[in-house]
Amino acid sequence: MQCLYSLIYVSSTIAIAKSIIVVDDEHDLVNLFNEALSSYGYDVYAFTEPVIAFDNIKKNPDKYSLLITDFRMNKMNGCELGSKVKELNNDIDIILVTAHENIENNTSNFEVLSKPITIQILLEKVNDYLKK
């Protein structure tokens, strides 16, 4: 387990070409997504602070295939984070996860999944994106 700022933990298991980054200001949800995705062999980097997550992506934008992010967070919402990530690497897919019905500023038409979300649905979506 490696701690870095608000990084919850990093797990690396089966060799996968690229990694998933999970960002949510709810620690429990970040832990749940991280554990679930890691248990299926995905390389997951989990953050509770979107600004720190973005700084991590900036350092190595080709490392990631998928960003799973909450919509409503302090300092930067999920659409803002997704748009900034797309500027760095347009090949990174973005999934917004939210409990809110209306997502303003989703001009990039990122996929939106509603909370609460089951792990089964999350895994199906991740598999769909990473099989591309």
C-alpha positions in Angstrom: 0.0 0.0 0.0 1.4 3.4 -1.0 0.0 6.6 0.3 0.4 9.9 -1.6 -1.5 13.0 -0.5 -5.1 12.0 -0.9 -4.3 8.8 -2.8 -6.1 6.0 -1.0 -4.0 3.2 -2.3 -2.5 1.8 -5.5 -2.8 -1.8 -6.4 -1.2 -3.6 -9.2 -2.1 -7.2 -10.0 -2.5 -8.8 -13.4 -0.5 -7.0 -16.2 -2.9 -4.6 -17.9 -1.7 -2.2 -20.5 -3.1 0.9 -18.9 -4.6 1.9 -15.6 -7.9 3.2 -14.3 -8.1 6.3 -12.1 -11.0 6.7 -9.7 -11.9 10.1 -8.2 -14.6 10.7 -5.6 -14.7 12.8 -2.5 -16.4 9.9 -0.6 -13.6 7.8 0.9 -15.8 4.8 1.3 -16.9 4.8 -2.3 -13.3 5.3 -3.5 -12.2 2.3 -1.4 -15.1 0.2 -2.6 -14.5 0.9 -6.3 -10.7 0.4 -5.9 -11.1 -2.9 -4.1 -13.7 -4.2 -6.6 -11.8 -3.2 -9.7 -8.5 -4.4 -8.2 -10.0 -7.8 -7.4 -10.7 -8.3 -11.1 -7.1 -7.5 -12.0 -7.3 -3.9 -12.9 -4.5 -1.5 -12.0 -6.4 1.2 -10.1 -5.2 4.6 -8.8 -7.8 6.1 -6.4 -8.1 9.7 -5.2 -10.4 11.7 -3.0 -9.2 15.1 -4.4 -9.8 15.9 -8.0 -6.9 18.5 -8.2 -4.4 16.0 -6.9 -5.7 13.3 -9.3 -5.3 15.7 -12.2 -1.8 16.5 -11.1 -1.1 12.8 -11.1 -2.5 12.4 -14.6 -0.5 15.4 -15.9 2.7 13.6 -14.9 1.9 10.6 -17.1 -1.1 11.1 -19.3 -0.5 8.0 -21.3 -0.6 5.7 -18.3 -4.4 5.8 -18.0 -7.2 4.3 -20.1 -10.2 5.3 -18.0 -11.3 7.9 -15.5 -14.2 7.1 -13.2 -15.2 10.3 -11.4 -17.9 11.7 -9.2 -19.6 14.7 -10.6 -20.0 16.9 -7.5 -16.7 17.5 -5.7 -14.9 20.4 -4.1 -12.6 22.6 -6.1 -13.3 20.8 -9.5 -16.4 18.9 -10.6 -16.3 15.7 -12.7 -17.0 17.5 -16.0 -14.2 20.0 -15.4 -11.8 17.2 -14.5 -12.9 15.1 -17.5 -12.4 18.0 -19.9 -9.0 18.8 -18.5 -8.0 15.1 -18.8 -9.2 15.0 -22.4 -7.0 18.0 -23.2 -4.0 16.0 -22.0 -5.0 12.7 -23.7 -8.1 12.4 -25.7 -7.9 8.6 -25.6 -8.8 8.5 -21.9 -12.4 7.5 -21.6 -14.5 9.3 -18.9 -17.4 7.9 -16.8 -19.2 10.3 -14.4 -20.9 8.7 -11.4 -23.5 10.9 -9.6 -26.5 10.9 -7.4 -27.8 14.0 -9.1 -30.3 13.9 -11.9 -29.1 17.0 -13.8 -25.6 17.2 -14.9 -24.8 20.7 -16.1 -21.8 21.4 -18.2 -21.5 17.9 -19.6 -20.8 19.4 -23.0 -18.4 16.5 -23.8 -21.3 14.0 -23.3 -19.4 11.9 -20.9 -21.2 8.7 -19.9 -23.2 9.2 -16.7 -24.0 6.4 -14.3 -26.4 7.0 -11.4 -25.6 6.4 -7.8 -26.2 4.1 -6.1 -24.4 1.8 -8.6 -23.9 -1.9 -8.2 -20.4 -3.3 -8.6 -21.7 -5.6 -11.3 -22.8 -2.6 -13.4 -19.5 -0.8 -12.7 -17.5 -3.8 -13.8 -19.6 -4.3 -17.0 -19.0 -0.6 -18.0 -15.3 -0.8 -17.2 -15.0 -4.0 -19.3 -16.9 -2.4 -22.2 -14.5 0.6 -22.2 -11.3 -1.4 -21.8 -12.2 -3.9 -24.6 -12.3 -1.1 -27.2 
